[in-house]
Amino acid sequence: MVDLCGVQLRGPVLNGSGTYDPIAARRTFGDELLERFPFDCFVSKTITLAPRQGNPPPRLWETPAGLINSIGLPNKGLEGFLAEDLPKLAELPAPLCVSVMGFDHEELRRLVTEVGAREEVALIELNFSCPNVETGLIMGADPSETASAVSALRPLTTKPLIVKLTPNATDPAAVAKAAEGAGADGLSLINTLKGMALHPRTRQPWLGGTTGGVSGPAVRAVALEQVHSVSRAVRIPTIGMGGIASGRDAADFLSAGATCIAVGTESFRDPTAGARIAAELELVSRKEREFSSGGVR
Ligand SMILES: Cc1cc2nc3c(=O)[nH]c(=O)nc-3n(C[C@H](O)[C@H](O)[C@H](O)COP(=O)(O)O)c2cc1C
């Protein structure tokens, strides 16, 4: 068992928000999905207060060893999520973490209050990779923006609050410390790195949203460093992600200080990646234990 902010998980493998749709997967695989659910805690796609269409297509570009996405957070909005998706996500055989994003403190307050009031929800993840429309600053890129948002939200719910950090910050460890000081219970990192691609013929931006977020093995070394420096800077647990594609990768993030790990882009290549990585991680850990106790030569 793994303790994540007071929530007991079967193991340490989560999904990265927005990279696995269990409602669509259940439509395809039926109840078999529930018997072999690949994650120990499910993190929802980020929801916003109002419904969003997302960015115009194209929304994806493949890079060497990675992906640039410019999805733009399409979602049903808070009401649609609570009425339609939450009852289905509550049937999953794993605790549920709901990811929320607000464009100002009032939106965030409503999201956290209403999501936090639902007993189906075990944890709340605050996706701070967006501008605060009141200040123009990216909430998670600036320590004081982060601290002011977390302190406004902390009294509104008893549910653990996990702050998802953006790697597009000058000093993610300083943001992490500010979040911890303001009452965050955990941190998750990394979100995607800002990137872009040009259309090979027109030389214009390929993605409908002009820029996008880079993920996958291409960002793993950056993610590992950030997980390492953030985990050393705080006492609260961290969830490490960014390009994890094998049990060995997962073991690296745990050794760098993460309490749990999350699988994102790899689930697009292999929808059962979460379960495979958990099994590989078990094997890697067992071999390391045997090696350190002198059992294997
Ligand atoms: C297609 C796609 C959609 C994503 N949507 C979200 C999202 O809604 N909220 C969020 O916090 N992160 C989102 N992410 C970021 C992932 O959760 C994760 O932080 C990032 O991709 C790094 O992990 P990975 O390299 O294993 O994918 C998305 C990533 C991808 C590739």
The ligand as an SDF file (V2000), in Angstrom:
LIG
                    3D

 31 33  0  0  0  0  0  0  0  0999 V2000
   -2.8300   14.7850  -24.9320 C   0  0  0  0  0  0  0  0  0  0  0  0
   -2.4680   15.2870  -23.5670 C   0  0  0  0  0  0  0  0  0  0  0  0
   -3.4510   15.9120  -22.7870 C   0  0  0  0  0  0  0  0  0  0  0  0
   -3.1260   16.3910  -21.5120 C   0  0  0  0  0  0  0  0  0  0  0  0
   -4.0990   16.9770  -20.7430 N   0  0  0  0  0  0  0  0  0  0  0  0
   -3.7930   17.4190  -19.4980 C   0  0  0  0  0  0  0  0  0  0  0  0
   -4.8030   17.9710  -18.6550 C   0  0  0  0  0  0  0  0  0  0  0  0
   -5.9840   18.0430  -19.0000 O   0  0  0  0  0  0  0  0  0  0  0  0
   -4.4250   18.4160  -17.4250 N   0  0  0  0  0  0  0  0  0  0  0  0
   -3.1350   18.3200  -16.9640 C   0  0  0  0  0  0  0  0  0  0  0  0
   -2.8550   18.7330  -15.8190 O   0  0  0  0  0  0  0  0  0  0  0  0
   -2.1670   17.7630  -17.7220 N   0  0  0  0  0  0  0  0  0  0  0  0
   -2.4700   17.3270  -18.9750 C   0  0  0  0  0  0  0  0  0  0  0  0
   -1.4940   16.7340  -19.7350 N   0  0  0  0  0  0  0  0  0  0  0  0
   -0.1330   16.5770  -19.1850 C   0  0  0  0  0  0  0  0  0  0  0  0
    0.0990   15.1710  -18.6020 C   0  0  0  0  0  0  0  0  0  0  0  0
   -0.7960   14.8830  -17.5550 O   0  0  0  0  0  0  0  0  0  0  0  0
    1.5610   15.0280  -18.0870 C   0  0  0  0  0  0  0  0  0  0  0  0
    1.7620   15.9660  -17.0550 O   0  0  0  0  0  0  0  0  0  0  0  0
    2.6050   15.2830  -19.1620 C   0  0  0  0  0  0  0  0  0  0  0  0
    2.1650   14.8150  -20.4220 O   0  0  0  0  0  0  0  0  0  0  0  0
    3.9560   14.6210  -18.8320 C   0  0  0  0  0  0  0  0  0  0  0  0
    3.8350   13.2130  -18.7270 O   0  0  0  0  0  0  0  0  0  0  0  0
    4.1020   12.1980  -19.9590 P   0  0  0  0  0  0  0  0  0  0  0  0
    5.3840   12.6270  -20.6110 O   0  0  0  0  0  0  0  0  0  0  0  0
    4.1540   10.8510  -19.3490 O   0  0  0  0  0  0  0  0  0  0  0  0
    2.9480   12.3710  -20.9050 O   0  0  0  0  0  0  0  0  0  0  0  0
   -1.7910   16.2550  -21.0140 C   0  0  0  0  0  0  0  0  0  0  0  0
   -0.8220   15.6270  -21.8140 C   0  0  0  0  0  0  0  0  0  0  0  0
   -1.1420   15.1350  -23.0660 C   0  0  0  0  0  0  0  0  0  0  0  0
   -0.0690   14.4530  -23.8810 C   0  0  0  0  0  0  0  0  0  0  0  0
  1  2  1  0
  2  3  1  0
  2 30  2  0
  3  4  2  0
  4  5  1  0
  4 28  1  0
  5  6  2  0
  6  7  1  0
  6 13  1  0
  7  8  2  0
  7  9  1  0
  9 10  1  0
 10 11  2  0
 10 12  1  0
 12 13  2  0
 13 14  1  0
 14 15  1  0
 14 28  1  0
 15 16  1  0
 16 17  1  0
 16 18  1  0
 18 19  1  0
 18 20  1  0
 20 21  1  0
 20 22  1  0
 22 23  1  0
 23 24  1  0
 24 25  2  0
 24 26  1  0
 24 27  1  0
 28 29  2  0
 29 30  1  0
 30 31  1  0
M  END
$$$$
